[in-house]
Amino acid sequence: MTQRSFKAAGLAFGVTSTLAFAAPALAQQDTQAMQRQLDALRAQVERMEQQLEAQQSTPATSDSQDVAQTRELAEENRSLLESIQNSQISGTLQLNATYNDWDQVDKDTAGDMDFGKFVLALNGEHGNFLYGFDYRFYDGYQFLKSGWMGYQATENDTVKVGLVQTPFGNMDYGYLGWYGTLPYLSGFNDNQNAGIKWDHTQGAWDTSLAFFKSDQLGDSNEHYGANPVGSSDQGNSAENQLAGRVAYTFGQGTDYTTEVNVSAKGGQLYNQNTNESGDNWQAALGLNGSYGNWYTLLQATAYEYDAENPDESVSGVSDDVIQIGAFNFNYLIPAEGQMYSASLAYSMNVDWGDIDNLYFYNDFSYISPNGDYSPSGDGGDVDNPMLNDLGMKVTAGPYYAWFSVIANKNALGYFGSPTDGDWHTSVQSNFGFNF
């Protein structure tokens, strides 16, 4: 009877966990239910251990086979309990308010408020086995940002397989504000690719090597990091890529650290319209500084996409650009050039009622194309793209709010801004909570 009830408790817990992942909108309630199930399962384990002790103290009335089976079942459930306790479920719900100075409707209505995103994430470990995923819901589309299985081979070595972050440039994001920089929008920072990655840490040194079979899971533009889009007019996709990054941190273990990093990535650029392969490469030199409450990032990136495109008269897209995509949107960047970014931020803890932190930031980035560049892909030429994000973040417990003033000139037209050689401004606020 005890064995059947113990299995039933495990089954009930498994069903509860499955429902928690199947209904993200009820994630917070499911987390509370999961905790109640964990408490009940823990009590079951304790009662089972007490029963085992009683059986061992009265061998004349105990059946040795039943005792062995009961002990095995208890250990299986304890292992399951420990594994679940080492998993962390987290998420974010965010709303967005925007005012664009080029939009007549925004001028007439003082901007608009929309659903921003819902994020559901899981990270955990079981012994030397690691795992994690991050799934995101936006207005009209959704995607897996990252999802991987890992193994802690040694104290200093980790291997991950799946949709993992590319080891390139300043990590993890490559910017300090909310909106990002042109290298990020171009896919050179905070990008995820499908493959295998090895990370090694030794003192102040960090080394990463990776092989990516494909840039994303599928050929669409519904993903987080920007990559060439196979299902576009131009038709390129990055395949069979190698990436490596080496970083050294000065002052490691102190409040004043400076990381210097160098990275490179490259491989096959397959065109699905011509069925021919070109190639691509990127290289970056970065600096990541943390000095008490101050933070800074500097990065210089050089790159080239040598694509085997269809004839321009067929695709309507110039060979001077490469068509990439992210967040359900395609856009064009120069096919060859250099990108520069500089970021500065200051974090200040405060005690203003429930407000506990103020964070100020500025991200500036710049593209210097080799040759002509036109965001419309018509073979024309515009001034070098520039983007600046100035703002602050307010944090109060689980709640947060970002306030950004984003100024740009010819900056890829990523959020609908005209690419007419003039400066345009978007004022954005994003607020939500983490759980």
Phi, psi and omega per residue, in radians:
M1 nan -0.719 3.123
T2 -1.113 -0.710 -3.128
Q3 -1.101 -0.736 -3.139
R4 -1.148 -0.736 -3.125
S5 -1.181 -0.604 3.140
F6 -1.191 -0.736 3.053
K7 -1.088 -0.670 3.127
A8 -1.112 -0.657 3.095
A9 -1.114 -0.724 3.103
G10 -1.121 -0.706 3.121
L11 -1.131 -0.735 3.118
A12 -1.074 -0.693 3.122
F13 -1.148 -0.705 3.127
G14 -1.097 -0.738 3.121
V15 -1.126 -0.717 3.122
T16 -1.085 -0.738 3.129
S17 -1.109 -0.728 -3.131
T18 -1.088 -0.740 3.134
L19 -1.142 -0.555 3.125
A20 -1.096 -0.660 3.133
F21 -1.438 -0.424 -3.105
A22 -1.379 -0.301 -3.098
A23 -2.276 1.367 -3.086
P24 -1.009 -0.529 -3.099
A25 -1.144 -0.326 3.124
L26 -1.912 0.429 -2.995
A27 -1.037 -0.725 -3.072
Q28 -1.178 -0.746 3.089
Q29 -1.116 -0.706 3.133
D30 -1.123 -0.614 3.102
T31 -1.087 -0.715 3.099
Q32 -1.148 -0.723 3.104
A33 -1.105 -0.703 3.111
M34 -1.051 -0.706 3.135
Q35 -1.114 -0.707 3.094
R36 -1.092 -0.702 3.098
Q37 -1.134 -0.682 3.093
L38 -1.073 -0.759 3.131
D39 -1.094 -0.745 3.131
A40 -1.126 -0.734 -3.139
L41 -1.155 -0.657 3.098
R42 -1.099 -0.718 3.112
A43 -1.119 -0.661 3.095
Q44 -1.065 -0.769 3.137
V45 -1.068 -0.775 -3.127
E46 -1.101 -0.747 3.108
R47 -1.116 -0.659 3.122
M48 -1.118 -0.726 3.126
E49 -1.128 -0.671 3.092
Q50 -1.117 -0.674 3.115
Q51 -1.151 -0.683 3.099
L52 -1.062 -0.741 3.128
E53 -1.102 -0.701 3.134
A54 -1.158 -0.704 3.134
Q55 -1.139 -0.678 -3.133
Q56 -1.204 -0.518 -3.126
S57 -1.389 -0.229 3.125
T58 -2.234 1.245 -3.057
P59 -1.135 -0.433 -3.089
A60 -1.175 -0.487 -3.090
T61 -1.899 0.127 -3.095
S62 -1.904 2.555 3.061
D63 -1.715 2.111 -3.038
S64 -1.078 -0.618 3.130
Q65 -1.173 -0.710 3.105
D66 -1.122 -0.675 3.132
V67 -1.104 -0.755 -3.131
A68 -1.128 -0.734 3.132
Q69 -1.148 -0.708 3.135
T70 -1.129 -0.748 3.123
R71 -1.090 -0.733 3.141
E72 -1.092 -0.741 3.136
L73 -1.145 -0.698 3.124
A74 -1.103 -0.708 3.140
E75 -1.173 -0.664 3.109
E76 -1.086 -0.786 -3.135
N77 -1.209 -0.619 3.079
R78 -1.128 -0.704 3.106
S79 -1.091 -0.728 3.101
L80 -1.088 -0.761 -3.124
L81 -1.081 -0.784 -3.135
E82 -1.109 -0.662 3.125
S83 -1.135 -0.748 3.138
I84 -1.137 -0.682 -3.129
Q85 -1.139 -0.423 3.137
N86 -1.548 0.111 3.087
S87 -1.791 2.430 -3.137
Q88 -2.102 2.114 3.070
I89 -1.732 2.281 3.135
S90 -2.455 2.947 -3.139
G91 -2.982 3.041 -3.126
T92 -2.537 2.423 2.955
L93 -2.119 2.206 -3.021
Q94 -2.385 2.433 3.015
L95 -1.960 2.770 -3.037
N96 -2.353 2.368 3.032
A97 -2.138 2.334 -3.008
T98 -2.384 2.468 2.958
Y99 -2.308 2.041 3.137
N100 -1.892 2.214 -3.044
D101 -1.257 -0.172 3.124
W102 -1.702 -0.077 -3.049
D103 -1.743 2.058 -3.099
Q104 -1.132 -0.643 3.123
V105 -1.101 -0.743 3.099
D106 -1.095 -0.648 3.099
K107 -1.135 -0.644 -3.110
D108 -1.337 -0.513 -3.017
T109 -2.000 0.063 -3.120
A110 1.109 0.650 3.055
G111 1.640 -3.022 -3.043
D112 -2.526 2.707 3.061
M113 -2.114 2.359 -3.081
D114 -2.407 2.915 2.947
F115 -1.164 2.300 3.140
G116 -1.575 -1.259 -3.121
K117 -2.888 2.773 2.949
F118 -2.215 2.220 -3.081
V119 -2.061 2.342 3.024
L120 -2.200 2.150 -3.050
A121 -2.299 2.646 3.077
L122 -2.414 2.304 3.030
N123 -2.400 2.460 -3.114
G124 -2.933 -3.127 3.133
E125 -2.662 2.673 3.058
H126 -2.470 1.732 -3.004
G127 1.163 -2.180 3.111
N128 -1.566 -0.011 -3.112
F129 -1.599 2.308 -3.118
L130 -2.096 2.715 3.102
Y131 -2.757 2.739 3.113
G132 -2.967 2.584 2.991
F133 -2.631 2.747 -3.127
D134 -2.448 1.934 -3.121
Y135 -1.970 2.410 -3.001
R136 -2.230 2.458 3.096
F137 -2.051 2.226 3.080
Y138 -2.128 -3.069 -3.105
D139 -1.330 1.716 3.086
G140 1.681 -0.075 3.111
Y141 -2.730 2.889 -3.118
Q142 -2.680 2.769 3.132
F143 -2.859 2.869 3.006
L144 -1.515 1.982 3.109
K145 -1.250 -0.833 3.110
S146 -2.638 2.634 3.104
G147 -2.873 2.062 -3.006
W148 -2.609 2.796 2.981
M149 -2.059 2.387 -3.059
G150 -2.302 2.893 3.102
Y151 -2.470 2.227 3.092
Q152 -1.486 1.599 -3.042
A153 -1.176 -0.766 3.061
T154 -2.448 -3.118 3.106
E155 -1.068 -0.469 -3.063
N156 -1.906 -0.086 -2.999
D157 -2.199 2.300 3.104
T158 -2.314 2.423 3.084
V159 -2.082 2.311 3.117
K160 -2.204 2.457 3.112
V161 -2.229 2.326 3.118
G162 2.370 -2.571 3.083
L163 -1.592 1.681 -2.984
V164 -2.070 2.831 -3.135
Q165 -1.266 2.372 -3.141
T166 -1.268 2.266 3.102
P167 -1.359 1.600 -3.083
F168 -2.689 2.345 3.056
G169 1.174 -2.803 3.090
N170 -1.256 2.289 -3.117
M171 -1.879 2.688 0.025
D172 -1.534 -0.460 -3.012
Y173 -1.838 -0.625 -3.074
G174 1.505 0.080 3.072
Y175 -2.654 2.881 -3.044
L176 -1.986 -0.182 -3.129
G177 -1.733 -2.680 -3.098
W178 -1.662 -0.801 -2.951
Y179 -1.345 -0.724 -3.122
G180 2.018 -3.019 -3.118
T181 -2.188 2.981 3.099
L182 -1.103 -0.684 3.032
P183 -1.052 -0.632 3.065
Y184 -1.171 -0.820 -3.138
L185 -1.110 -0.407 3.128
S186 -1.571 -0.060 3.060
G187 1.648 0.237 -3.092
F188 -1.685 -0.266 3.060
N189 -2.214 2.633 3.062
D190 0.852 0.916 3.132
N191 -1.993 2.644 3.118
Q192 -2.125 2.319 3.108
N193 -2.259 2.838 -3.064
A194 -1.682 2.021 -3.137
G195 3.043 -2.549 -3.100
I196 -2.261 2.432 -3.092
K197 -2.356 2.441 3.057
W198 -2.019 2.223 3.098
D199 -2.019 2.321 3.137
H200 -2.279 2.266 3.104
T201 -2.099 2.258 3.126
Q202 -2.509 1.721 -3.101
G203 1.115 -2.169 -3.129
A204 -1.479 -0.047 -3.093
W205 -1.684 2.428 2.997
D206 -2.261 2.213 -3.120
T207 -2.247 2.396 3.102
S208 -2.378 2.394 3.038
L209 -2.273 2.499 -3.087
A210 -2.598 2.630 2.952
F211 -2.168 2.235 -3.125
F212 -2.038 2.067 3.129
K213 -1.181 -0.653 3.103
S214 -2.575 2.826 -3.089
D215 -1.303 -0.557 3.141
Q216 -2.551 3.034 3.034
L217 -1.541 1.565 -3.078
G218 1.907 3.009 -3.031
D219 -1.856 0.110 -3.091
S220 -1.468 -3.099 3.099
N221 -1.823 0.246 3.134
E222 -1.576 1.335 3.096
H223 -2.694 3.025 -3.012
Y224 -1.466 -0.938 -3.120
G225 -1.435 2.539 -3.131
A226 -1.388 2.277 3.128
N227 -2.548 2.768 3.003
P228 -0.964 2.448 -3.024
V229 -1.906 2.016 -3.111
G230 -1.135 -0.562 -3.113
S231 -1.587 0.599 3.129
S232 -1.895 3.097 3.119
D233 -1.063 -0.687 -3.128
Q234 -1.349 -0.689 2.938
G235 1.506 0.382 -3.127
N236 -1.621 2.585 3.004
S237 -2.493 2.474 -3.138
A238 -1.479 2.158 -3.113
E239 -2.252 2.668 3.006
N240 0.856 1.083 -3.094
Q241 -1.748 2.486 2.991
L242 -1.916 2.451 3.139
A243 -2.457 2.528 3.100
G244 -2.579 2.582 -3.134
R245 -2.552 2.371 3.073
V246 -2.246 2.314 -3.116
A247 -2.377 2.550 3.059
Y248 -2.268 2.326 -3.093
T249 -1.907 2.044 3.030
F250 -1.427 2.401 3.138
G251 1.304 0.428 -3.103
Q252 -1.012 2.397 -3.122
G253 1.578 -0.010 3.108
T254 -1.973 3.109 3.096
D255 -1.471 -0.026 -3.118
Y256 -2.253 1.726 -3.067
T257 -2.170 2.599 3.062
T258 -2.329 1.999 3.078
E259 -1.723 2.274 3.024
V260 -1.961 2.263 -3.077
N261 -2.353 2.625 3.040
V262 -2.305 2.449 -3.060
S263 -2.600 2.795 3.126
A264 -2.666 2.653 3.107
K265 -2.653 2.582 3.090
G266 -3.103 2.936 3.121
G267 2.856 -2.625 -3.038
Q268 -1.393 2.434 3.039
L269 -2.117 1.695 -3.029
Y270 -1.619 2.320 3.120
N271 -1.792 2.068 -3.076
Q272 -1.349 -0.212 3.100
N273 -1.551 -0.605 -3.129
T274 -1.799 -0.191 -3.061
N275 0.984 0.602 3.081
E276 -2.155 2.749 -3.055
S277 -1.996 2.281 2.918
G278 -1.858 -2.690 3.115
D279 -2.588 2.964 3.111
N280 -2.629 2.717 3.051
W281 -2.638 2.660 3.077
Q282 -2.487 2.535 3.064
A283 -2.480 2.524 -3.083
A284 -2.513 2.591 3.002
L285 -2.145 2.202 -3.036
G286 -2.321 2.767 3.047
L287 -2.348 2.293 -3.128
N288 -2.209 1.884 -3.070
G289 -1.945 2.402 3.067
S290 -2.294 1.983 -3.017
Y291 -2.266 1.483 -3.062
G292 1.150 -2.045 3.127
N293 -1.554 -0.057 -3.101
W294 -1.761 2.527 3.121
Y295 -2.377 2.534 3.099
T296 -2.544 2.603 3.070
L297 -2.352 2.364 3.021
L298 -2.316 2.410 3.133
Q299 -2.651 2.381 3.012
A300 -2.096 2.260 -3.068
T301 -2.241 2.287 3.007
A302 -2.037 2.518 -3.058
Y303 -2.747 2.864 3.047
E304 -2.727 2.325 2.985
Y305 -1.938 1.967 3.112
D306 -1.822 1.543 -2.984
A307 -1.680 2.635 3.015
E308 -1.726 1.280 -3.029
N309 -1.377 2.772 2.938
P310 -1.158 2.833 -3.139
D311 -0.964 2.448 -3.087
E312 -1.018 -0.571 3.130
S313 -1.191 -0.375 3.125
V314 -1.546 -0.843 -3.079
S315 -1.462 -0.447 -3.061
G316 1.315 0.183 -3.108
V317 -2.111 2.245 -3.107
S318 -1.202 2.616 3.046
D319 -1.235 -0.155 3.126
D320 -1.326 -0.156 -3.111
V321 -2.234 2.847 3.016
I322 -2.155 2.362 -3.093
Q323 -1.576 2.070 3.131
I324 -2.145 3.030 -3.112
G325 -2.769 2.712 3.057
A326 -2.937 2.773 3.092
F327 0.881 0.714 3.061
N328 1.145 0.562 -3.059
F329 -2.575 2.305 3.056
N330 -1.766 2.536 3.074
Y331 -2.738 3.054 -2.995
L332 -2.059 2.411 3.005
I333 -2.145 2.801 3.069
P334 -1.000 2.470 -3.121
A335 -1.237 -0.345 -3.132
E336 -2.649 2.423 3.124
G337 2.936 -2.850 3.107
Q338 -2.287 2.574 3.097
M339 -2.243 2.466 -3.129
Y340 -2.275 2.423 3.115
S341 -2.463 2.550 3.112
A342 -2.477 2.303 -3.088
S343 -2.328 2.566 3.095
L344 -2.494 2.402 -3.127
A345 -2.558 2.724 3.099
Y346 -2.390 2.251 3.139
S347 -1.931 2.279 -3.072
M348 -2.300 2.015 3.050
N349 -1.319 2.377 -3.124
V350 -2.332 2.904 3.073
D351 -2.252 1.228 -3.114
W352 -1.920 1.344 -3.062
G353 1.166 -2.131 3.130
D354 -1.509 -0.177 3.123
I355 -1.371 2.171 -3.065
D356 -2.042 -0.177 3.141
N357 -2.696 2.458 2.971
L358 -2.096 2.354 -3.055
Y359 -2.298 2.145 -3.100
F360 -1.987 2.503 -3.040
Y361 -2.669 2.779 2.977
N362 -2.610 2.209 3.076
D363 -2.052 2.195 3.076
F364 -2.168 2.435 3.118
S365 -2.562 2.779 -2.931
Y366 -2.639 2.443 3.080
I367 -2.045 2.290 3.040
S368 -1.994 1.697 -3.092
P369 -1.262 2.602 2.938
N370 -1.592 1.791 -3.074
G371 1.719 -2.934 -3.086
D372 -1.301 2.631 3.062
Y373 -2.511 2.226 3.049
S374 -2.304 2.128 3.133
P375 -1.077 -0.320 3.110
S376 -1.508 -0.213 3.126
G377 1.326 0.329 -3.079
D378 -1.614 0.138 3.127
G379 1.497 0.065 3.104
G380 -1.423 -2.858 -3.112
D381 -2.538 2.389 3.092
V382 -2.211 2.973 3.081
D383 -1.109 2.753 -3.123
N384 -1.003 2.310 -3.123
P385 -1.159 2.474 3.071
M386 -2.437 2.584 -3.099
L387 -2.543 2.362 3.089
N388 -2.390 2.320 3.130
D389 -2.146 1.933 3.140
L390 -1.992 2.274 -3.127
G391 -3.077 -2.906 -3.142
M392 -2.591 2.763 3.070
K393 -2.179 2.353 3.100
V394 -1.982 2.253 -3.112
T395 -2.102 2.324 3.082
A396 -2.397 1.674 -3.094
G397 1.054 -2.197 3.128
P398 -1.409 -0.135 -3.091
Y399 -1.634 2.626 3.131
Y400 -2.618 2.804 3.068
A401 -2.614 2.216 3.039
W402 -1.782 2.420 3.063
F403 -2.232 2.040 -3.040
S404 -2.241 2.453 2.950
V405 -1.973 1.920 -3.004
I406 -1.897 1.941 3.135
A407 -1.882 2.426 -3.093
N408 -2.594 2.700 2.983
K409 -2.323 2.016 3.122
N410 0.973 0.551 -3.011
A411 -1.507 1.058 2.980
L412 1.279 -0.065 -3.125
G413 1.056 0.485 -2.963
Y414 -1.100 -0.665 -3.138
F415 -1.968 0.546 3.050
G416 1.549 0.085 -3.126
S417 -1.239 2.474 3.093
P418 -1.085 2.574 3.060
T419 -1.973 1.204 -3.020
D420 -1.996 0.245 3.136
G421 1.498 -0.059 3.110
D422 -1.798 2.819 3.066
W423 -1.441 2.394 3.099
H424 -2.309 2.657 -3.010
T425 -2.240 2.418 3.013
S426 -2.143 2.233 3.073
V427 -1.808 2.111 -3.038
Q428 -2.290 2.469 2.992
S429 -2.252 2.383 -3.139
N430 -2.248 2.169 -3.078
F431 -2.408 2.553 -3.101
G432 -3.098 -2.773 3.124
F433 -2.529 2.699 3.084
N434 -1.877 2.533 3.075
F435 -2.384 nan nan
